[in-house]
Amino acid sequence: MSTSTLELRPDAATGVSGRATSWLRDVWVMTRRNLIHVRREPQQLSDATIQPVLFTVLFVSIFSASMVLPGGGDPKDFLVPGLLALNLTTGSVGTAIGLASDLHSGVIERLRTLPMSQASVLFGRSISDLLATTLCAVIVLVTGWFLGWRPTTGVLSILAGFALVVFFGYAISWFCGCLGLLIGEPESAQGIAFILLFPLAFVSNAFAATQGMPTVLRVIANWNPVSAVTAAVRELFGNPNPSSTIEVWPMQHPVWAAALWSVAILVVCATTATWLYRRHTAD
C-alpha cells in the first residue's frame, strides 16, 4: 500500500466536534483502504462468500438426513442458526491475518508517520470486517432458505436474531485482532486463530443437542458463548431449540446471555487491541 494515496486530513482539527469529524474521516479512509484491497484481491472474501455456501450445503446435507432432535423439529431449521454462528466465528480469522500482515509488511510503521488518528487503523479494519460479516450472514441464510430452512417468527424478531449474531461476529473479530497484533506474522496468526476458534465453534450446540454429550463437554458447551448465540438465534427465528430444556442460565436466557457475552468480548478485546497497537507504534 502506498500511504501517499490516503486522503488523510492535512491538519489536526480543534474542538470536540472537529476532532470527532477528523477521527470519523480517518476511520472512513482506513475502511476504504481495506475495501479497495478486497476489490483488487476478491479472493480475500472467500471465507465470507464461498465458505458459507459450502459449509451450509455440506453440513445440512450430511447431518439432516440422520438427525433426530430432542422434542422433534426439522433438522434444517435446527442446523442453519448453528451454521450462522459457525461461519461468523471462524470467518473472523481474516481480521487476525489482515492486522498481522500490516505489521509484518511495515504498513503500520508507515501509517504512524501520517497526521491521522492511530486508532482509526483498528476501527477501519473492524468496520470493513463487519461488512464482510454481514455479507457472510446473508449468504448463510439465503443458502439455508434454498435448502428448506424457514423462520417462523415475525420480521422484527428475525432482524433481532440477525443483528445479534452479526454483533457477536463483530466482537469475535476484535478477539482475532488481538491475536494478529500479538503474533505479528500472518501464517502463524491464521493457524493459532483457527486452533482457538474451531473448538469454540464445535464444542457447542451448533450441530448437536448438548444433552447427549459427556459431562465435561456438556458443561463447557452449555456455557460456551457460541451456544448462547446459537440458542438465541433459534429462539428469535422460531426454530427448534432443544437447549431451552437445559436448566442452565445461558440456555434459559439465551438472548441476554448472547448479548452479555458479545459486549464483554468486545469491551475486553477492543481495549486490549488498542493497547497492543499503541505498544507496537510507541517510539
C-alpha positions in Angstrom: 0.0 0.0 0.0 1.2 3.5 -0.8 0.5 5.8 2.0 0.5 8.7 -0.4 -2.8 7.6 -1.8 -4.6 8.0 1.5 -6.6 11.2 1.6 -6.0 12.0 5.3 -6.7 15.3 7.0 -3.8 17.7 6.5 -4.1 19.4 9.9 -5.4 18.3 13.3 -8.8 19.8 13.9 -9.5 21.7 17.1 -12.5 21.3 19.4 -14.5 18.2 20.3 -16.6 18.4 17.1 -13.6 19.0 14.9 -11.7 16.1 16.5 -14.7 13.8 16.1 -15.1 14.7 12.4 -11.4 14.2 11.8 -11.5 10.8 13.6 -14.5 9.7 11.5 -12.8 10.8 8.3 -9.7 8.8 9.3 -11.8 5.8 10.0 -13.5 6.1 6.7 -10.2 6.4 4.9 -8.9 3.2 6.5 -12.1 1.4 5.9 -12.0 2.4 2.2 -8.4 1.3 2.1 -9.4 -2.2 3.2 -12.3 -2.3 0.8 -10.0 -1.4 -2.1 -7.7 -4.3 -1.2 -10.7 -6.6 -1.3 -11.7 -5.2 -4.7 -8.2 -5.8 -6.0 -7.9 -9.3 -4.4 -11.5 -10.6 -4.3 -10.2 -14.0 -3.1 -9.9 -12.3 0.4 -13.7 -12.6 0.6 -13.7 -16.4 0.1 -14.4 -17.0 3.8 -17.4 -14.7 3.6 -18.8 -15.9 0.3 -17.7 -19.4 -0.8 -17.1 -20.9 2.7 -20.7 -20.2 4.0 -22.2 -21.8 0.9 -20.0 -24.9 1.1 -20.5 -25.3 4.9 -24.2 -24.8 4.7 -24.8 -27.2 1.9 -22.5 -29.9 3.2 -23.5 -29.8 6.8 -27.2 -29.6 6.1 -26.9 -32.4 3.6 -24.8 -34.7 5.8 -26.5 -34.2 9.2 -30.1 -33.5 8.5 -30.8 -37.0 6.9 -30.0 -38.9 10.1 -30.6 -36.3 12.8 -33.3 -36.8 15.4 -33.8 -33.7 17.6 -34.9 -33.9 21.3 -38.5 -32.7 21.2 -38.8 -33.0 17.4 -38.4 -30.5 14.7 -36.9 -30.1 11.2 -33.1 -30.7 11.3 -32.7 -28.0 8.6 -34.3 -25.4 10.9 -32.0 -26.5 13.7 -28.8 -26.5 11.7 -28.9 -23.2 9.9 -28.7 -21.0 13.0 -25.7 -23.1 14.1 -24.1 -22.7 10.7 -24.7 -18.9 11.0 -22.8 -18.8 14.3 -20.1 -21.2 13.0 -19.4 -19.2 9.8 -19.3 -15.8 11.6 -17.0 -17.2 14.3 -14.5 -18.8 12.0 -14.7 -16.1 9.4 -13.3 -13.6 11.8 -9.8 -15.1 11.3 -9.4 -12.6 8.5 -9.0 -9.8 11.0 -6.0 -11.6 12.6 -4.5 -12.1 9.2 -5.0 -8.6 8.0 -3.5 -6.9 11.0 -0.6 -9.3 11.2 0.1 -8.7 7.5 0.1 -4.9 8.1 2.6 -5.4 11.0 4.7 -7.8 9.1 4.9 -5.8 5.9 5.7 -2.5 7.7 2.5 -0.8 6.7 1.6 0.2 10.2 5.1 1.8 10.6 4.4 4.0 7.6 0.9 4.8 8.8 2.2 6.1 12.1 4.1 8.9 10.3 0.9 10.3 8.9 -1.2 13.1 10.5 -4.1 10.7 11.5 -5.7 9.1 14.5 -3.8 5.8 15.0 -6.9 4.2 16.5 -8.6 4.6 13.1 -6.4 1.8 11.7 -8.1 -0.7 14.1 -11.6 0.7 13.7 -11.3 0.9 9.9 -10.3 -2.7 9.9 -13.2 -3.7 12.2 -15.8 -1.8 10.1 -14.6 -3.5 6.9 -14.7 -6.8 8.6 -18.2 -6.0 9.9 -19.4 -5.5 6.4 -17.8 -8.9 5.5 -19.5 -10.5 8.5 -22.9 -9.1 7.4 -22.4 -10.4 3.9 -21.5 -13.8 5.2 -24.6 -13.9 7.4 -26.9 -13.0 4.5 -25.3 -15.7 2.3 -25.8 -18.4 5.0 -29.5 -17.5 5.4 -30.1 -17.3 1.6 -28.4 -20.7 1.1 -30.4 -22.2 4.0 -33.6 -20.8 2.5 -33.0 -22.7 -0.7 -32.2 -25.8 1.2 -35.6 -25.6 3.1 -34.8 -23.6 6.2 -37.7 -21.4 7.4 -38.1 -18.9 10.3 -41.5 -18.9 11.9 -41.5 -15.6 13.8 -42.1 -12.0 12.8 -39.9 -9.7 10.9 -38.7 -7.8 13.9 -37.7 -11.0 15.7 -35.8 -12.2 12.7 -34.0 -8.9 12.3 -33.1 -9.0 16.0 -31.6 -12.5 15.6 -29.7 -11.4 12.6 -28.3 -8.3 14.4 -27.4 -10.3 17.4 -25.3 -12.9 15.6 -23.6 -10.2 13.4 -22.8 -8.3 16.6 -21.2 -11.4 18.1 -19.2 -11.9 14.9 -18.0 -8.3 15.2 -16.9 -8.9 18.8 -15.0 -12.0 17.8 -13.3 -10.1 15.1 -11.7 -7.9 17.8 -10.5 -11.0 19.6 -8.9 -12.1 16.3 -7.5 -8.5 16.0 -5.7 -9.1 19.4 -4.2 -12.3 18.0 -3.0 -10.6 14.9 -1.3 -7.8 16.8 0.1 -10.1 19.4 1.6 -12.6 16.9 2.5 -10.2 14.1 3.0 -12.9 11.4 0.1 -13.8 9.0 0.5 -17.6 8.7 1.1 -18.0 12.4 -1.9 -15.8 13.2 -4.1 -17.7 10.9 -3.1 -21.1 12.4 -3.5 -20.0 16.0 -6.8 -18.3 15.4 -8.2 -21.5 13.8 -6.9 -23.6 16.6 -8.7 -21.4 19.2 -11.9 -20.7 17.2 -12.7 -24.2 15.9 -13.1 -25.8 19.3 -15.2 -22.8 20.4 -17.5 -23.3 17.4 -17.8 -27.1 17.6 -17.9 -27.7 21.3 -21.3 -26.1 21.3 -25.0 -26.7 20.5 -24.4 -25.5 16.9 -24.7 -29.0 15.4 -25.9 -31.3 18.2 -28.0 -31.0 21.3 -25.7 -30.9 24.3 -27.9 -33.3 26.4 -26.1 -36.3 24.9 -22.5 -35.0 25.4 -20.1 -36.3 28.0 -20.4 -34.4 31.3 -17.3 -32.2 30.9 -18.1 -31.3 27.3 -21.7 -30.7 28.1 -20.8 -28.2 30.8 -18.4 -26.4 28.5 -20.9 -26.4 25.7 -23.7 -25.0 27.8 -21.6 -22.0 28.9 -20.0 -21.5 25.5 -20.8 -18.1 24.0 -21.3 -19.7 20.6 -24.0 -21.9 22.2 -25.7 -18.9 23.7 -25.7 -17.1 20.4 -27.0 -20.1 18.5 -29.8 -20.8 21.1 -30.7 -17.1 20.9 -30.9 -17.1 17.1 -33.0 -20.3 17.2 -35.4 -18.7 19.7 -35.7 -15.4 17.8 -36.1 -17.2 14.4 -38.7 -19.7 15.9 -36.5 -22.7 15.0 -36.2 -25.9 17.1 -34.1 -25.1 20.3 -33.5 -28.3 22.4 -31.3 -26.2 24.7 -34.3 -24.5 26.1 -34.9 -27.5 28.3 -31.5 -27.3 30.0 -31.5 -25.8 33.5 -28.5 -23.6 33.0 -28.8 -19.8 33.0 -27.4 -19.1 29.5 -29.7 -21.7 27.9 -32.7 -20.4 29.8 -32.0 -16.8 28.8 -30.0 -17.2 25.6 -30.7 -13.7 24.2 -29.5 -12.0 27.3 -26.5 -14.4 27.6 -25.5 -13.8 23.9 -25.8 -10.0 24.3 -23.7 -10.1 27.5 -21.1 -12.4 26.0 -20.8 -10.1 22.9 -20.5 -6.9 24.9 -17.9 -8.5 27.3 -15.8 -9.8 24.5 -16.0 -6.5 22.6 -15.0 -4.3 25.5 -12.1 -6.6 26.7 -10.7 -7.2 23.2 -11.1 -3.7 21.9 -9.3 -2.4 24.9 -6.6 -5.0 24.6 -6.2 -4.5 20.8 -5.8 -0.7 21.3 -3.1 -1.3 24.0 -1.3 -3.8 21.7 -1.5 -1.4 18.8 -0.1 1.5 20.9 2.7 -0.8 22.1 3.7 -1.6 18.5 3.6 2.1 17.5 5.3 3.6 20.5 8.6 5.3 20.0 
